[in-house]
Amino acid sequence: MSKIAIAATALGLLAGTAFAQTTPPANPNAPGNPAVNSSGPNNPGAPVAGANSFTEAQAKSRLEEKGYTGVGPLTKDKDGVWRGQATRNGQSVAVAVDYQGNVVGQ
């Protein structure tokens, strides 16, 4: 009976070690979650390059939520940023929406 207990303990320790080795270490320089945070302000470096999972319709909605109207067709550039033209305060402006949901009017 004690051999079974020792074997079970050893197996448990080995399994725990295997799991611990597969967990990547935390990156102290990475932000908590760089994805969309609709309650906060834009990232100061926006628009940020990255794999953008927004559809064109979602990017357009995001622009409209920020007060842009007449949003024209948007195209995703090589950096994954949706870009196009829109109107704000009666002025036509170039707009961009990055993968973090940052909206930039230029």
N, C-alpha and C positions, 0 to 999 in steps of 0.2 A: 504494500500500500504506500509506503514512503517513497518508493522508486517512482510511482505514478505521480505523486505530488511534486517531487523534484523535477521530473520531466515536464510537467505542466507549467511549473514556475519558469523553467528555462525557456520553454517555447513562448510563454508570455513575454519574457524579457526580450527575446529575439524579435518577436513581432513588433513590440514597442519601438525597438531600435530601428527596424526597417521603416516604420511609419515616420519616425522622427527624421530620418535621412531624406525622405521624399518631400518633405515640407520645405519650400524655399525660404531662405531667411528674409526678414523684412528689410526693405530698402529705406533707410532713414531719410533719404533725399527725395523720395516720391511723395506726392500729395496723397491724402487719404483716399480719395476717389476722384480722378480727374474728369469723370463723366458729368452729365448734365446736373446742374444744381440751379434750378429755376428761381430759388429764393435769394440767391446772392448776386453780387455785381459781376460784371464781365471780368474775366481773367485779364490783367493788365497787358499781357502779351498777345491778346487776341487780334486777329484770328490765329488759332493754333493749328499747325499741320498735324494730321493724324487720320486714321481710318474712320471715316464718317459713316455711321449707320442710319442717319436721318434720310428719309425719302425727300424728294423735292417738295411734296405737299407738306411734310412736317416742317421743313426749313421755312417754307412760305408762311405757315401758321405761326411759327416762332417770330418771324419778322412782324407780322400783323399784331401779335401780342405786345410788341415793343413800340407800336404806334405807327408803323409804316403802312402806307396804302399803295394801291396801284402796283403791287409787286409783279414785275415782269417775269419771264421765264428765267429759271435759275440753272446754272450749269456747275457741275462739280469739277474743280480744277485738279491738277496733278498732286496737290497737297491734301486733297480730301475736303476742301473748303467749298461750300456752295456760294456762288457769286452771281450777282445780277443787278438790276436797277429797280428802284422804288421811289416813292414820293414821301417826303416828310416835311411838314410845315410849308407846303407849297413848292418845295424845291426837289428836283430830281437828284438823287444821290446813288452812288455805287454802294451796294450792301454785300455783306458776307455773313455766313453762319458756319461756325466750325463744329467739330465733333463734340465739343464740350457744351454746345448750345449757346456760345457767345455770339451776340449779334453786334455787328460793327457797321456803321454808316460812314462813308468817306466822302 
